[in-house]
Amino acid sequence: MALDITTTTDATATCVSVAGEVDVSNASELRSALEGALAKDAPEIEVDMAQVPYIDSTGIGVLVGCAHTAKDAGKRLTIARPQRNVSRVLGLLGVSDELNVRE
């Protein structure tokens, strides 16, 4: 299943809006979008996950890897509005703080 990813940028943040299930079959699409967002000048990358009903370990690995890359570049990656089940998985894996999850 393909993801629908839209990226917008203003002076303070790049917003990456993701819709669809994130899994091993399409995690590379998310990685590419986040790498593009990291290349922009904005100091914050916000990943809007309100339309993501499911994410597997591959997708979470992409988010964590990009959060580390952002930190190394002096930027901040934030996960915004995750659905309840996605938020729960992030919490169970102990990565909510690392991903700056914002409900």
C-alpha positions in Angstrom: 0.0 0.0 0.0 1.4 3.4 -1.0 1.7 6.3 1.4 0.4 9.7 0.7 3.0 12.2 1.9 2.8 15.9 1.7 5.6 18.3 2.7 5.2 22.0 3.5 7.8 24.4 4.8 7.7 27.8 6.5 10.3 29.8 8.4 10.0 27.8 11.5 9.2 24.2 10.5 8.8 21.7 7.8 5.6 19.7 8.1 5.5 16.2 6.7 1.9 14.9 6.6 1.6 11.2 6.3 -1.5 9.2 5.4 -1.7 5.4 5.2 -0.2 2.4 6.9 3.6 2.6 7.3 5.3 -0.8 7.0 8.3 -2.5 5.5 6.8 -2.2 2.0 6.8 1.6 2.0 9.1 2.8 4.8 11.6 3.9 2.2 9.0 6.5 1.0 8.8 7.9 4.5 12.6 7.9 4.8 13.0 9.8 1.5 10.4 12.4 2.6 12.0 12.9 6.0 15.5 13.2 4.4 14.1 15.9 2.1 12.7 17.7 5.1 16.0 17.5 7.0 17.7 19.1 4.0 15.6 22.2 4.3 16.5 25.2 6.5 13.7 25.0 9.0 14.9 24.1 12.5 12.0 21.7 13.2 10.5 18.8 11.3 7.0 18.0 12.3 5.6 14.6 11.2 1.8 14.8 11.2 0.6 11.2 11.7 -3.1 11.9 12.3 -3.9 9.8 9.2 -1.6 6.8 10.0 -3.6 4.0 11.6 -0.7 1.5 11.7 3.1 1.6 11.8 5.4 -1.4 12.1 8.9 -1.7 13.5 10.5 -0.7 10.2 8.6 2.6 10.1 9.4 3.3 13.7 13.1 2.6 12.9 12.9 5.2 10.2 11.4 7.8 12.6 14.0 7.1 15.3 16.9 7.3 12.7 15.6 10.6 11.4 15.2 11.9 14.9 18.9 11.1 15.5 19.9 12.7 12.2 17.9 15.8 13.1 19.5 16.1 16.5 23.0 15.8 15.0 22.1 18.6 12.6 20.8 20.9 15.4 17.2 20.3 14.5 14.2 18.8 16.2 11.9 16.1 14.9 8.4 16.0 16.4 5.6 13.4 15.9 2.3 15.2 15.9 -1.2 13.9 16.5 -0.5 10.1 16.3 -3.6 8.0 16.4 -4.2 6.2 19.7 -2.9 2.8 18.7 0.3 4.3 17.1 0.9 6.5 20.2 0.5 3.4 22.3 3.1 1.4 20.3 5.5 4.3 20.5 5.0 4.4 24.2 5.4 0.7 24.7 8.7 0.8 22.7 9.9 3.7 24.9 10.6 6.1 22.0 7.9 8.7 22.7 10.2 11.1 24.4 13.0 10.6 21.8 10.4 11.4 19.1 8.9 14.4 20.9 5.4 13.0 20.5 2.8 15.6 20.8 -0.8 14.5 21.0 
